[in-house]
């Protein structure tokens, strides 16, 4: 929360973060919402959603899987069992 609020466009980023969390698959953290769905949910536009997703990946709240595809960082937010979270954490790139 502090990272979101101390960065650019905190209101939009926080709204997108909450939308992302509500569209995260159980046990995988894969975000199933489209940018359009997130824009509608957050009350903003697709361009702002893209900026927010990029910001969330920069602060390691999300992991960019591919262009336009993200999943929750297992150390930040998780919905699922502990074993699935541990497996997801093992897939993180070394920092």
PyMOL commands that place a pseudoatom at each C-alpha (Angstrom):
pseudoatom trace, name=CA, resn=UNK, resi=1, chain=A, elem=C, hetatm=0, pos=[0.000, 0.000, 0.000]
pseudoatom trace, name=CA, resn=UNK, resi=2, chain=A, elem=C, hetatm=0, pos=[2.816, 2.443, 0.851]
pseudoatom trace, name=CA, resn=UNK, resi=3, chain=A, elem=C, hetatm=0, pos=[4.505, 1.773, -2.483]
pseudoatom trace, name=CA, resn=UNK, resi=4, chain=A, elem=C, hetatm=0, pos=[1.292, 2.390, -4.374]
pseudoatom trace, name=CA, resn=UNK, resi=5, chain=A, elem=C, hetatm=0, pos=[0.471, 5.575, -2.472]
pseudoatom trace, name=CA, resn=UNK, resi=6, chain=A, elem=C, hetatm=0, pos=[3.979, 7.010, -2.814]
pseudoatom trace, name=CA, resn=UNK, resi=7, chain=A, elem=C, hetatm=0, pos=[4.086, 6.541, -6.587]
pseudoatom trace, name=CA, resn=UNK, resi=8, chain=A, elem=C, hetatm=0, pos=[2.478, 8.263, -9.548]
pseudoatom trace, name=CA, resn=UNK, resi=9, chain=A, elem=C, hetatm=0, pos=[-1.313, 8.200, -9.930]
pseudoatom trace, name=CA, resn=UNK, resi=10, chain=A, elem=C, hetatm=0, pos=[-1.919, 6.446, -6.597]
pseudoatom trace, name=CA, resn=UNK, resi=11, chain=A, elem=C, hetatm=0, pos=[-5.723, 6.560, -6.803]
pseudoatom trace, name=CA, resn=UNK, resi=12, chain=A, elem=C, hetatm=0, pos=[-5.899, 4.861, -10.171]
pseudoatom trace, name=CA, resn=UNK, resi=13, chain=A, elem=C, hetatm=0, pos=[-3.150, 2.400, -9.284]
pseudoatom trace, name=CA, resn=UNK, resi=14, chain=A, elem=C, hetatm=0, pos=[-4.923, 1.439, -6.067]
pseudoatom trace, name=CA, resn=UNK, resi=15, chain=A, elem=C, hetatm=0, pos=[-8.242, 1.005, -7.892]
pseudoatom trace, name=CA, resn=UNK, resi=16, chain=A, elem=C, hetatm=0, pos=[-6.602, -1.209, -10.510]
pseudoatom trace, name=CA, resn=UNK, resi=17, chain=A, elem=C, hetatm=0, pos=[-4.828, -3.192, -7.760]
pseudoatom trace, name=CA, resn=UNK, resi=18, chain=A, elem=C, hetatm=0, pos=[-8.148, -3.935, -6.083]
pseudoatom trace, name=CA, resn=UNK, resi=19, chain=A, elem=C, hetatm=0, pos=[-9.635, -4.927, -9.442]
pseudoatom trace, name=CA, resn=UNK, resi=20, chain=A, elem=C, hetatm=0, pos=[-6.694, -7.183, -10.204]
pseudoatom trace, name=CA, resn=UNK, resi=21, chain=A, elem=C, hetatm=0, pos=[-7.000, -8.920, -6.854]
pseudoatom trace, name=CA, resn=UNK, resi=22, chain=A, elem=C, hetatm=0, pos=[-10.667, -9.636, -7.486]
pseudoatom trace, name=CA, resn=UNK, resi=23, chain=A, elem=C, hetatm=0, pos=[-9.856, -11.200, -10.865]
pseudoatom trace, name=CA, resn=UNK, resi=24, chain=A, elem=C, hetatm=0, pos=[-6.936, -13.368, -9.703]
pseudoatom trace, name=CA, resn=UNK, resi=25, chain=A, elem=C, hetatm=0, pos=[-7.348, -17.115, -10.183]
pseudoatom trace, name=CA, resn=UNK, resi=26, chain=A, elem=C, hetatm=0, pos=[-7.359, -19.228, -7.055]
pseudoatom trace, name=CA, resn=UNK, resi=27, chain=A, elem=C, hetatm=0, pos=[-4.048, -21.135, -6.590]
pseudoatom trace, name=CA, resn=UNK, resi=28, chain=A, elem=C, hetatm=0, pos=[-2.320, -19.505, -9.589]
pseudoatom trace, name=CA, resn=UNK, resi=29, chain=A, elem=C, hetatm=0, pos=[-2.664, -15.763, -9.153]
pseudoatom trace, name=CA, resn=UNK, resi=30, chain=A, elem=C, hetatm=0, pos=[-3.211, -15.398, -12.913]
pseudoatom trace, name=CA, resn=UNK, resi=31, chain=A, elem=C, hetatm=0, pos=[-5.194, -12.246, -13.674]
pseudoatom trace, name=CA, resn=UNK, resi=32, chain=A, elem=C, hetatm=0, pos=[-8.178, -13.177, -15.840]
pseudoatom trace, name=CA, resn=UNK, resi=33, chain=A, elem=C, hetatm=0, pos=[-9.602, -9.688, -16.411]
pseudoatom trace, name=CA, resn=UNK, resi=34, chain=A, elem=C, hetatm=0, pos=[-8.979, -7.742, -19.586]
pseudoatom trace, name=CA, resn=UNK, resi=35, chain=A, elem=C, hetatm=0, pos=[-7.681, -4.196, -19.473]
pseudoatom trace, name=CA, resn=UNK, resi=36, chain=A, elem=C, hetatm=0, pos=[-11.147, -3.092, -20.548]
pseudoatom trace, name=CA, resn=UNK, resi=37, chain=A, elem=C, hetatm=0, pos=[-12.756, -4.907, -17.625]
pseudoatom trace, name=CA, resn=UNK, resi=38, chain=A, elem=C, hetatm=0, pos=[-10.259, -3.404, -15.203]
pseudoatom trace, name=CA, resn=UNK, resi=39, chain=A, elem=C, hetatm=0, pos=[-10.836, 0.077, -16.661]
pseudoatom trace, name=CA, resn=UNK, resi=40, chain=A, elem=C, hetatm=0, pos=[-14.575, -0.286, -16.181]
pseudoatom trace, name=CA, resn=UNK, resi=41, chain=A, elem=C, hetatm=0, pos=[-14.140, -1.575, -12.642]
pseudoatom trace, name=CA, resn=UNK, resi=42, chain=A, elem=C, hetatm=0, pos=[-11.662, 1.168, -11.687]
pseudoatom trace, name=CA, resn=UNK, resi=43, chain=A, elem=C, hetatm=0, pos=[-13.600, 3.938, -13.405]
pseudoatom trace, name=CA, resn=UNK, resi=44, chain=A, elem=C, hetatm=0, pos=[-10.752, 4.875, -15.718]
pseudoatom trace, name=CA, resn=UNK, resi=45, chain=A, elem=C, hetatm=0, pos=[-9.510, 4.181, -19.237]
pseudoatom trace, name=CA, resn=UNK, resi=46, chain=A, elem=C, hetatm=0, pos=[-7.413, 1.409, -20.754]
pseudoatom trace, name=CA, resn=UNK, resi=47, chain=A, elem=C, hetatm=0, pos=[-4.294, 3.577, -21.022]
pseudoatom trace, name=CA, resn=UNK, resi=48, chain=A, elem=C, hetatm=0, pos=[-4.385, 4.337, -17.293]
pseudoatom trace, name=CA, resn=UNK, resi=49, chain=A, elem=C, hetatm=0, pos=[-4.894, 0.641, -16.536]
pseudoatom trace, name=CA, resn=UNK, resi=50, chain=A, elem=C, hetatm=0, pos=[-1.790, -0.173, -18.583]
pseudoatom trace, name=CA, resn=UNK, resi=51, chain=A, elem=C, hetatm=0, pos=[0.204, 2.415, -16.632]
pseudoatom trace, name=CA, resn=UNK, resi=52, chain=A, elem=C, hetatm=0, pos=[-1.089, 1.050, -13.333]
pseudoatom trace, name=CA, resn=UNK, resi=53, chain=A, elem=C, hetatm=0, pos=[-0.244, -2.540, -14.304]
pseudoatom trace, name=CA, resn=UNK, resi=54, chain=A, elem=C, hetatm=0, pos=[3.268, -1.475, -15.252]
pseudoatom trace, name=CA, resn=UNK, resi=55, chain=A, elem=C, hetatm=0, pos=[3.629, 0.339, -11.933]
pseudoatom trace, name=CA, resn=UNK, resi=56, chain=A, elem=C, hetatm=0, pos=[2.328, -2.680, -10.006]
pseudoatom trace, name=CA, resn=UNK, resi=57, chain=A, elem=C, hetatm=0, pos=[4.891, -4.873, -11.754]
pseudoatom trace, name=CA, resn=UNK, resi=58, chain=A, elem=C, hetatm=0, pos=[7.651, -2.351, -10.978]
pseudoatom trace, name=CA, resn=UNK, resi=59, chain=A, elem=C, hetatm=0, pos=[6.865, -2.495, -7.262]
pseudoatom trace, name=CA, resn=UNK, resi=60, chain=A, elem=C, hetatm=0, pos=[6.623, -6.296, -7.440]
pseudoatom trace, name=CA, resn=UNK, resi=61, chain=A, elem=C, hetatm=0, pos=[2.946, -6.533, -6.576]
pseudoatom trace, name=CA, resn=UNK, resi=62, chain=A, elem=C, hetatm=0, pos=[2.449, -8.255, -9.939]
pseudoatom trace, name=CA, resn=UNK, resi=63, chain=A, elem=C, hetatm=0, pos=[4.622, -10.419, -12.142]
pseudoatom trace, name=CA, resn=UNK, resi=64, chain=A, elem=C, hetatm=0, pos=[4.536, -9.728, -15.862]
pseudoatom trace, name=CA, resn=UNK, resi=65, chain=A, elem=C, hetatm=0, pos=[4.140, -13.128, -17.516]
pseudoatom trace, name=CA, resn=UNK, resi=66, chain=A, elem=C, hetatm=0, pos=[3.907, -11.851, -21.079]
pseudoatom trace, name=CA, resn=UNK, resi=67, chain=A, elem=C, hetatm=0, pos=[2.888, -8.662, -22.824]
pseudoatom trace, name=CA, resn=UNK, resi=68, chain=A, elem=C, hetatm=0, pos=[-0.418, -7.677, -21.242]
pseudoatom trace, name=CA, resn=UNK, resi=69, chain=A, elem=C, hetatm=0, pos=[-0.539, -10.769, -19.000]
pseudoatom trace, name=CA, resn=UNK, resi=70, chain=A, elem=C, hetatm=0, pos=[0.137, -10.666, -15.290]
pseudoatom trace, name=CA, resn=UNK, resi=71, chain=A, elem=C, hetatm=0, pos=[-0.201, -12.710, -12.143]
pseudoatom trace, name=CA, resn=UNK, resi=72, chain=A, elem=C, hetatm=0, pos=[-0.084, -11.818, -8.487]
pseudoatom trace, name=CA, resn=UNK, resi=73, chain=A, elem=C, hetatm=0, pos=[3.287, -11.911, -6.810]
pseudoatom trace, name=CA, resn=UNK, resi=74, chain=A, elem=C, hetatm=0, pos=[2.935, -14.781, -4.292]
pseudoatom trace, name=CA, resn=UNK, resi=75, chain=A, elem=C, hetatm=0, pos=[4.689, -12.762, -1.611]
pseudoatom trace, name=CA, resn=UNK, resi=76, chain=A, elem=C, hetatm=0, pos=[2.330, -9.808, -1.985]
pseudoatom trace, name=CA, resn=UNK, resi=77, chain=A, elem=C, hetatm=0, pos=[-1.162, -11.231, -2.313]
pseudoatom trace, name=CA, resn=UNK, resi=78, chain=A, elem=C, hetatm=0, pos=[-2.403, -14.766, -2.665]
pseudoatom trace, name=CA, resn=UNK, resi=79, chain=A, elem=C, hetatm=0, pos=[-5.665, -16.672, -2.782]
pseudoatom trace, name=CA, resn=UNK, resi=80, chain=A, elem=C, hetatm=0, pos=[-5.128, -20.380, -2.542]
pseudoatom trace, name=CA, resn=UNK, resi=81, chain=A, elem=C, hetatm=0, pos=[-3.390, -23.023, -0.580]
pseudoatom trace, name=CA, resn=UNK, resi=82, chain=A, elem=C, hetatm=0, pos=[0.104, -22.751, 0.827]
pseudoatom trace, name=CA, resn=UNK, resi=83, chain=A, elem=C, hetatm=0, pos=[1.588, -25.436, -1.431]
pseudoatom trace, name=CA, resn=UNK, resi=84, chain=A, elem=C, hetatm=0, pos=[0.406, -23.591, -4.555]
pseudoatom trace, name=CA, resn=UNK, resi=85, chain=A, elem=C, hetatm=0, pos=[1.862, -20.359, -3.198]
pseudoatom trace, name=CA, resn=UNK, resi=86, chain=A, elem=C, hetatm=0, pos=[5.204, -22.040, -2.538]
pseudoatom trace, name=CA, resn=UNK, resi=87, chain=A, elem=C, hetatm=0, pos=[5.257, -23.502, -6.076]
pseudoatom trace, name=CA, resn=UNK, resi=88, chain=A, elem=C, hetatm=0, pos=[4.539, -20.053, -7.528]
pseudoatom trace, name=CA, resn=UNK, resi=89, chain=A, elem=C, hetatm=0, pos=[7.322, -18.534, -5.423]
pseudoatom trace, name=CA, resn=UNK, resi=90, chain=A, elem=C, hetatm=0, pos=[9.785, -21.094, -6.777]
pseudoatom trace, name=CA, resn=UNK, resi=91, chain=A, elem=C, hetatm=0, pos=[9.097, -19.781, -10.307]
pseudoatom trace, name=CA, resn=UNK, resi=92, chain=A, elem=C, hetatm=0, pos=[10.160, -16.231, -9.443]
pseudoatom trace, name=CA, resn=UNK, resi=93, chain=A, elem=C, hetatm=0, pos=[13.296, -15.010, -11.157]
pseudoatom trace, name=CA, resn=UNK, resi=94, chain=A, elem=C, hetatm=0, pos=[16.316, -14.530, -8.906]
pseudoatom trace, name=CA, resn=UNK, resi=95, chain=A, elem=C, hetatm=0, pos=[16.808, -10.947, -7.796]
for i in range(1, 95): cmd.bond("trace and resi %d" % i, "trace and resi %d" % (i + 1))
show_as sticks, trace
zoom trace
